[in-house]
Amino acid sequence: MNSAWKTNFTTFAAYLKLNRGYSDHTLSAYRSDLEKLPAYLDLRGWEMNPDRIERFHLDDFIQYLAELGLGPRSQARLISALKTFFGYLLDEKIIPSDPTELLKAPKLGRKIPEVLTYQEVRDLLGVIDLSYDHGLRDRALLETLYACGLRVSEATDLKLTNLYFDQGFIRVTGKGNKERIVPIGGEAIHHVEIYLEYVRKVLPVIKPEAENFVFLNRRGGSLSRISVFTAVKKYAAEAGIEKNVSPHTFRHSFATHLIEGGADLRAVQEMLGHESILTTEIYTHLDTDFLRETIMSFHPSNQR
């Protein structure tokens, strides 16, 4: 890989970090994907800078990786990275035209996420033993995940200064450090307030770096995502739920239950913090039984 590629990858990474707030992990994944292109060009003997890349080079590159066994989902991710990279180079006038403009990602079958019914959510929450401090904390955390549709990282990073219970909402920092306002219901507020008053407030020590986090571990530090994942698996097993349940399942269930209840899709998009409405629309594929029942019950043609 020549110096032109290295320089552009470095400046592109700086752009993503400063302008889009991408994490180091995401930047590493982008670079790993993008470095495959100059490596392939070298393999073919096409030693060239980014400004000489044409559409057929990229078509050959994608076809080569597909033949190596790169799956459609990974191909789509790679093409997305290429489009972002060459779009950046075009904006910076480093290349005369964008070779990815007509590059299409492979069609992907949509993966329907696992969802709990409302009763399963209540059953899972109901097995948590509230006689223990960690039980009060876990109940408050999982109620918040389900009430607000949070990612697990958003819940573990939730700040005391971002709780506005009097107004009925919380402020969440999501992907790319983007903030959004999410309503929170009375049930979740109730359990969070119990946890704050009877568990968090009486912790013997709270580490300085964790003083503003809502949910803490027993040692007064920030709660890890792994510990939340482990707890959810345990409670699901105790509740007799055989589905593959994770903290993210609460987010999927939140979205599905809202849409089944007739919520506006764009409102759900806003609460989930999805960039594209297309990401949210996956949940509309989950409620066909509900839609059928609604039509059979309420459409005038079915009232006779």
SVG drawing of the C-alpha trace seen along z (x, -y; Angstrom):
<svg xmlns="http://www.w3.org/2000/svg" viewBox="-74 -20 78 43">
<polyline fill="none" stroke="black" stroke-width="0.4" points="0.0,0.0 1.6,-3.3 1.8,-6.5 -1.2,-8.1 -3.6,-5.5 -2.0,-5.7 -2.3,-9.5 -5.9,-9.4 -6.9,-6.7 -5.4,-8.8 -7.1,-12.0 -10.4,-10.1 -10.2,-8.6 -9.6,-12.0 -12.7,-13.3 -14.9,-10.5 -13.7,-11.0 -14.1,-14.8 -17.1,-15.4 -19.1,-12.2 -18.0,-11.3 -17.1,-7.7 -15.5,-5.5 -12.0,-4.1 -13.6,-0.6 -15.6,-1.8 -12.7,-3.6 -10.6,-0.4 -13.3,1.6 -13.6,-1.0 -9.8,-1.0 -9.7,2.8 -12.3,3.0 -10.8,0.2 -7.2,1.6 -8.5,4.6 -8.8,2.5 -5.2,1.4 -4.1,4.9 -6.2,6.3 -4.9,3.7 -1.3,4.7 -2.2,8.3 -3.5,7.6 -0.5,5.4 -2.7,2.3 -0.4,-0.1 -2.5,-3.3 -3.6,-6.1 -7.2,-6.7 -7.8,-9.3 -7.3,-6.7 -9.8,-4.2 -12.7,-3.4 -16.0,-1.5 -14.6,1.6 -11.8,1.8 -14.3,1.9 -16.6,4.4 -13.6,6.8 -12.6,6.2 -16.1,7.1 -16.4,10.1 -13.0,11.3 -14.0,11.1 -17.3,12.8 -15.5,15.7 -13.3,16.0 -16.5,16.5 -17.2,13.0 -20.9,13.0 -23.6,10.6 -23.8,8.8 -20.1,8.3 -20.0,7.1 -22.7,4.6 -20.7,3.3 -17.6,3.0 -19.4,1.2 -20.8,-1.2 -17.3,-2.0 -16.1,-2.5 -18.9,-4.9 -18.2,-6.9 -14.5,-7.0 -14.7,-8.0 -17.5,-10.5 -15.1,-12.1 -12.3,-12.2 -14.7,-13.8 -15.8,-16.5 -12.1,-17.2 -11.5,-17.4 -8.8,-14.7 -10.6,-12.7 -12.4,-14.1 -15.4,-11.8 -16.9,-9.2 -16.3,-5.6 -18.8,-4.2 -21.7,-6.3 -23.4,-3.4 -21.9,-0.6 -24.8,1.4 -24.7,3.5 -26.0,7.1 -29.6,7.6 -29.9,8.9 -32.7,10.9 -33.9,9.0 -33.1,10.6 -36.1,10.4 -35.0,9.7 -36.2,11.8 -39.0,10.1 -40.7,10.8 -44.5,10.6 -45.6,8.1 -46.4,11.0 -43.0,12.4 -41.4,9.1 -43.5,8.9 -42.7,12.6 -38.9,11.9 -39.1,8.8 -41.2,10.6 -38.5,13.2 -36.0,10.6 -35.6,10.9 -36.2,7.4 -34.9,8.4 -31.4,8.0 -29.7,4.7 -28.6,6.0 -32.2,7.1 -33.5,3.6 -30.8,2.3 -31.5,4.9 -35.2,4.3 -34.7,0.6 -32.2,1.0 -34.4,3.5 -37.5,1.4 -35.6,-1.5 -34.4,0.6 -37.9,1.7 -39.6,-1.7 -37.2,-3.7 -35.9,-1.3 -32.3,-2.0 -29.2,-0.2 -27.4,1.5 -24.5,-1.0 -26.9,-3.9 -28.4,-2.5 -25.1,-1.8 -23.9,-5.3 -27.0,-7.0 -26.2,-10.0 -28.0,-11.3 -27.9,-14.8 -29.8,-13.5 -32.8,-12.3 -35.8,-14.7 -38.4,-12.6 -40.6,-15.6 -41.0,-16.2 -41.2,-12.4 -38.1,-12.1 -34.4,-11.3 -31.5,-12.5 -29.6,-9.7 -26.2,-9.8 -26.3,-7.3 -24.1,-6.3 -21.7,-9.0 -22.2,-10.9 -25.6,-12.1 -28.0,-13.1 -31.8,-12.5 -34.7,-13.0 -36.7,-9.9 -39.9,-9.7 -39.9,-7.4 -43.0,-5.9 -44.1,-5.9 -43.3,-2.2 -39.7,-2.7 -39.4,-6.0 -40.8,-4.2 -38.2,-1.5 -35.3,-3.8 -36.3,-6.1 -36.4,-3.1 -33.0,-2.0 -31.5,-5.5 -33.0,-6.0 -32.4,-2.6 -29.4,-1.1 -27.3,-3.7 -27.5,-6.3 -26.2,-4.0 -23.3,-2.4 -20.3,-2.6 -18.1,-4.0 -18.6,-5.4 -15.6,-5.8 -14.9,-9.4 -15.2,-8.5 -18.6,-6.9 -20.2,-9.6 -22.7,-10.7 -23.7,-7.3 -27.1,-6.1 -26.5,-2.3 -23.4,-1.2 -21.9,2.2 -21.5,3.3 -18.0,1.7 -19.3,-1.7 -18.0,-1.6 -19.8,-1.8 -21.8,1.2 -20.4,3.3 -22.4,4.4 -21.3,8.0 -22.8,8.0 -26.1,6.8 -26.0,9.4 -25.3,12.2 -28.1,11.0 -30.7,10.9 -29.8,14.4 -30.2,15.6 -33.6,14.0 -34.9,15.2 -33.9,18.8 -35.6,18.4 -38.7,17.1 -38.8,20.2 -38.4,18.1 -36.7,20.3 -36.1,17.4 -32.6,16.1 -32.9,13.1 -30.3,10.4 -30.5,6.8 -31.1,5.7 -34.2,7.8 -35.9,5.2 -35.1,2.6 -36.7,4.7 -39.7,5.4 -40.1,1.8 -40.2,0.8 -42.5,3.7 -45.0,3.1 -45.2,-0.6 -45.8,0.1 -48.3,2.8 -50.1,0.3 -50.4,-2.1 -47.4,-4.5 -46.2,-6.6 -43.1,-5.1 -41.1,-8.3 -41.8,-8.8 -40.4,-5.4 -37.4,-6.2 -36.8,-9.3 -37.0,-7.5 -34.7,-4.7 -32.2,-7.2 -32.2,-5.6 -30.6,-7.6 -32.8,-6.1 -36.5,-5.3 -35.5,-2.1 -33.8,-0.8 -37.0,-1.3 -39.2,0.2 -37.9,3.7 -40.3,3.7 -43.3,3.3 -42.6,6.9 -43.3,8.3 -46.9,7.2 -48.8,8.9 -51.0,10.9 -51.9,7.7 -52.7,6.0 -54.9,8.9 -56.7,8.9 -57.3,5.2 -58.7,5.4 -61.0,8.3 -62.2,6.5 -62.6,2.9 -62.9,2.8 -66.6,2.2 -66.5,5.0 -66.0,7.5 -68.7,6.2 -71.6,8.2"/>
</svg>
